[in-house]
Structure formats: C-alpha cells, structure tokens
Amino acid sequence: MIGPKGPYRQLLPGLSQDAEANAVFNVADILRELGMADTPANRLQIGQALQDMIQQVHPTAEVRFTLPGNPEWRRRA
C-alpha cells in the first residue's frame, strides 16, 4: 500500500505502519481476518472497538475514520 505518508509496511492483516510510524488500520482486512461479514454495522463495531482500545492506551491519539473509496485522507496528509 502506498499513500501520502507511505510506503506502508504491513505488520499484521489489517494493521500497517506508515513512514512516520503511525498505525494505519484497514477495517475491511480486519473483518476478513476475523471471518466476519463486511457490513456497515460490523465496520462500525470494529472501528469503535479499535478507537476504544487506542484511547485506553494513548488518550491523546488522533483517530481518523475514512470511508472506502473516499480519497479525502490523501488530502489531509
């Protein structure tokens, strides 16, 4: 995966690290790895669980969500 802060290095299915050592999660890949259907409800559930876990470990971390196919994240970098 290549992006504005890439190249990315895959650490686990659904988890990569960008060139600045930021964690980048792919919820669709996480769902596939867990054997769960890729539905809006499951994406929301996994996304919320990830956000909650990240906030517990690092309360000041910025968590951004981007919808599939939305190139907006590229302009934020």
Residue frames as qw, qx, qy, qz and C-alpha x, y, z in Angstrom:
[[0.000, 0.892, 0.453, 0.000, 0.00, 0.00, 0.00],
 [0.416, 0.089, 0.018, 0.905, 1.39, 3.42, -0.95],
 [0.099, -0.878, -0.466, -0.049, -0.08, 6.70, 0.29],
 [0.107, 0.928, -0.075, 0.350, 0.87, 10.23, 1.29],
 [0.373, -0.749, 0.514, -0.190, 2.95, 9.01, 4.21],
 [0.988, 0.047, 0.148, 0.016, 3.93, 5.76, 2.57],
 [0.612, -0.018, -0.723, -0.320, 5.24, 3.44, 1.75],
 [0.717, -0.440, 0.235, -0.487, 3.40, 1.38, 4.31],
 [0.241, 0.299, -0.917, 0.106, 4.78, -1.72, 5.97],
 [0.772, -0.323, -0.325, -0.441, 2.21, -4.38, 6.86],
 [0.166, -0.454, 0.745, -0.460, 2.62, -5.58, 10.44],
 [0.327, 0.171, 0.897, -0.241, -0.46, -7.83, 10.67],
 [0.050, 0.460, 0.730, 0.503, -3.52, -8.34, 8.48],
 [0.179, -0.848, -0.457, -0.201, -5.39, -5.05, 8.80],
 [0.415, -0.869, 0.035, 0.268, -2.53, -3.20, 10.53],
 [0.698, 0.459, 0.008, 0.550, 0.22, -1.31, 8.74],
 [0.421, -0.685, -0.066, 0.591, 2.74, 1.33, 9.71],
 [0.462, 0.871, 0.095, 0.138, 3.35, 4.45, 7.64],
 [0.629, 0.457, -0.233, 0.585, 6.69, 6.18, 7.05],
 [0.112, -0.619, 0.313, -0.711, 6.18, 8.27, 10.21],
 [0.190, 0.034, -0.913, 0.359, 5.50, 5.17, 12.36],
 [0.533, -0.011, 0.224, -0.816, 1.75, 5.89, 12.59],
 [0.339, 0.141, 0.928, -0.064, -0.57, 2.90, 12.84],
 [0.456, 0.196, -0.330, -0.803, -2.92, 2.51, 9.89],
 [0.443, 0.108, 0.854, -0.250, -5.82, 0.08, 10.29],
 [0.372, 0.056, -0.597, -0.709, -7.87, -1.40, 7.46],
 [0.581, -0.039, 0.538, -0.609, -11.20, -2.45, 8.95],
 [0.840, 0.311, -0.196, -0.399, -12.17, -4.48, 5.87],
 [0.536, 0.405, -0.728, 0.139, -8.99, -6.55, 6.22],
 [0.181, -0.246, 0.750, -0.586, -9.61, -6.99, 9.96],
 [0.759, 0.097, 0.234, -0.599, -13.16, -8.22, 9.32],
 [0.792, 0.376, -0.444, -0.186, -11.88, -10.67, 6.71],
 [0.284, 0.394, -0.800, 0.353, -9.22, -11.93, 9.15],
 [0.353, -0.102, 0.668, -0.647, -11.88, -12.41, 11.85],
 [0.011, 0.217, 0.945, 0.245, -14.20, -14.22, 9.42],
 [0.178, 0.578, 0.526, -0.598, -16.88, -11.54, 9.82],
 [0.406, 0.675, 0.529, 0.314, -19.10, -10.18, 7.04],
 [0.272, -0.056, 0.048, 0.959, -18.06, -6.79, 5.71],
 [0.080, -0.755, -0.604, -0.242, -21.22, -4.86, 6.59],
 [0.007, 0.699, -0.080, 0.710, -21.68, -1.26, 7.75],
 [0.704, -0.651, 0.003, -0.282, -22.69, -2.49, 11.22],
 [0.921, -0.193, -0.030, 0.336, -19.60, -4.71, 11.55],
 [0.495, 0.484, -0.075, 0.717, -17.32, -1.93, 10.26],
 [0.279, -0.752, 0.063, -0.594, -18.77, 0.39, 12.89],
 [0.862, -0.502, -0.018, -0.059, -18.37, -2.22, 15.63],
 [0.853, 0.016, -0.038, 0.520, -14.73, -2.95, 14.77],
 [0.291, 0.614, -0.031, 0.733, -13.91, 0.72, 14.23],
 [0.466, -0.755, 0.042, -0.459, -15.39, 1.65, 17.60],
 [0.917, -0.371, -0.014, 0.147, -13.55, -1.20, 19.33],
 [0.705, 0.273, -0.054, 0.652, -10.25, -0.09, 17.78],
 [0.009, 0.717, -0.047, 0.695, -10.86, 3.52, 18.79],
 [0.695, -0.671, 0.001, -0.259, -11.71, 2.49, 22.36],
 [0.918, -0.188, -0.025, 0.348, -8.58, 0.33, 22.67],
 [0.524, 0.444, -0.041, 0.726, -6.33, 3.03, 21.24],
 [0.212, -0.759, 0.021, -0.615, -7.79, 5.70, 23.53],
 [0.825, -0.562, -0.051, -0.028, -7.24, 3.48, 26.60],
 [0.838, -0.077, 0.025, 0.540, -3.56, 3.07, 25.78],
 [0.358, -0.003, 0.118, 0.926, -2.92, 6.55, 24.35],
 [0.087, 0.719, 0.594, -0.350, -5.69, 9.02, 25.32],
 [0.076, 0.743, -0.087, -0.660, -4.32, 11.86, 23.19],
 [0.350, -0.023, 0.771, 0.531, -4.02, 9.80, 20.00],
 [0.457, 0.392, -0.101, -0.792, -5.86, 11.14, 16.98],
 [0.426, 0.164, 0.884, 0.098, -8.11, 8.51, 15.41],
 [0.370, 0.387, -0.238, -0.811, -9.47, 9.21, 11.91],
 [0.590, 0.267, 0.761, -0.044, -12.06, 7.19, 10.03],
 [0.233, 0.416, -0.439, -0.761, -12.32, 7.25, 6.25],
 [0.812, 0.289, 0.353, -0.363, -14.99, 5.58, 4.17],
 [0.652, 0.010, 0.633, 0.416, -13.91, 3.13, 1.45],
 [0.454, 0.561, 0.492, 0.488, -13.23, 4.88, -1.83],
 [0.082, -0.986, -0.143, 0.010, -13.03, 8.33, -0.22],
 [0.703, 0.347, -0.138, 0.605, -9.74, 9.96, -1.27],
 [0.225, -0.924, -0.014, -0.309, -10.09, 12.71, 1.37],
 [0.783, -0.558, 0.119, 0.246, -7.42, 11.10, 3.61],
 [0.730, 0.237, 0.173, 0.617, -4.89, 11.72, 0.86],
 [0.148, 0.771, 0.102, 0.611, -5.53, 15.47, 1.01],
 [0.572, -0.811, -0.038, -0.117, -5.14, 15.61, 4.82],
 [0.875, -0.179, -0.017, 0.449, -1.57, 14.40, 4.84]]
